[in-house]
Amino acid sequence: MKKLNKKQIEKLKIYWQNAQREHHNFYIRLNKLEEAMSKEFKIKDLIFFFCDGDMCGIGNESRTISLIHRAELEKE
Protein backbone atom coordinates (compact mmCIF):
# COMPACT_ATOMS: atom_id res chain seq x y z
CA MET A 1 0.00 0.00 0.00
CA LYS A 2 1.41 3.35 -1.06
CA LYS A 3 1.78 6.05 1.57
CA LEU A 4 1.42 9.66 0.47
CA ASN A 5 4.16 12.15 1.27
CA LYS A 6 3.69 15.41 3.20
CA LYS A 7 3.48 17.51 0.03
CA GLN A 8 0.68 15.33 -1.33
CA ILE A 9 -1.15 15.43 2.01
CA GLU A 10 -0.93 19.23 2.04
CA LYS A 11 -2.46 19.36 -1.45
CA LEU A 12 -5.20 16.94 -0.40
CA LYS A 13 -6.07 19.21 2.52
CA ILE A 14 -7.18 21.87 0.02
CA TYR A 15 -9.58 19.40 -1.62
CA TRP A 16 -10.81 18.33 1.81
CA GLN A 17 -11.51 21.94 2.82
CA ASN A 18 -13.32 22.61 -0.45
CA ALA A 19 -15.42 19.46 -0.05
CA GLN A 20 -16.29 20.42 3.54
CA ARG A 21 -17.39 23.88 2.38
CA GLU A 22 -19.51 22.42 -0.44
CA HIS A 23 -21.07 19.92 1.97
CA HIS A 24 -21.93 22.72 4.40
CA ASN A 25 -23.38 24.90 1.61
CA PHE A 26 -25.46 21.97 0.33
CA TYR A 27 -27.12 21.57 3.72
CA ILE A 28 -27.78 25.30 3.96
CA ARG A 29 -29.56 25.19 0.58
CA LEU A 30 -31.41 22.00 1.51
CA ASN A 31 -32.59 23.58 4.76
CA LYS A 32 -33.99 26.54 2.82
CA LEU A 33 -35.96 24.12 0.61
CA GLU A 34 -37.30 22.37 3.71
CA GLU A 35 -38.36 25.68 5.24
CA ALA A 36 -40.13 26.72 2.02
CA MET A 37 -41.85 23.33 1.82
CA SER A 38 -43.04 23.59 5.43
CA LYS A 39 -44.34 27.10 4.85
CA GLU A 40 -46.17 26.23 1.63
CA PHE A 41 -47.85 23.12 3.05
CA LYS A 42 -48.32 24.57 6.55
CA ILE A 43 -46.79 21.43 8.05
CA LYS A 44 -44.27 21.96 10.82
CA ASP A 45 -40.64 20.86 10.27
CA LEU A 46 -40.87 19.07 6.91
CA ILE A 47 -37.57 17.46 6.00
CA PHE A 48 -35.95 15.37 3.31
CA PHE A 49 -34.86 12.16 4.96
CA PHE A 50 -31.78 10.19 4.12
CA CYS A 51 -30.67 6.58 4.50
CA ASP A 52 -27.10 5.46 3.84
CA GLY A 53 -26.30 8.87 2.34
CA ASP A 54 -29.13 8.72 -0.21
CA MET A 55 -32.22 10.94 -0.14
CA CYS A 56 -35.14 8.58 0.46
CA GLY A 57 -38.21 10.77 0.87
CA ILE A 58 -39.99 13.45 2.84
CA GLY A 59 -41.31 13.45 6.37
CA ASN A 60 -41.30 15.73 9.36
CA GLU A 61 -39.25 15.71 12.52
CA SER A 62 -42.26 15.81 14.83
CA ARG A 63 -43.67 12.75 13.03
CA THR A 64 -47.15 14.14 12.59
CA ILE A 65 -47.34 12.88 8.98
CA SER A 66 -46.51 9.54 7.41
CA LEU A 67 -43.23 9.30 5.53
CA ILE A 68 -43.52 9.83 1.80
CA HIS A 69 -40.98 7.54 0.15
CA ARG A 70 -39.04 8.39 -2.96
CA ALA A 71 -40.92 5.75 -5.00
CA GLU A 72 -44.12 7.74 -4.43
CA LEU A 73 -42.43 11.03 -5.28
CA GLU A 74 -40.75 9.72 -8.43
CA LYS A 75 -43.58 7.74 -10.01
CA GLU A 76 -45.26 9.31 -12.97
Secondary structure, DSSP 8 states (H G I E B T S, - for coil): -----HHHHHHHHHHHHHHHHHHHHHHHHHHHHHHHHHHHHT-TTEEEEEETTEEEEEEETT--S--EEHHHHH--
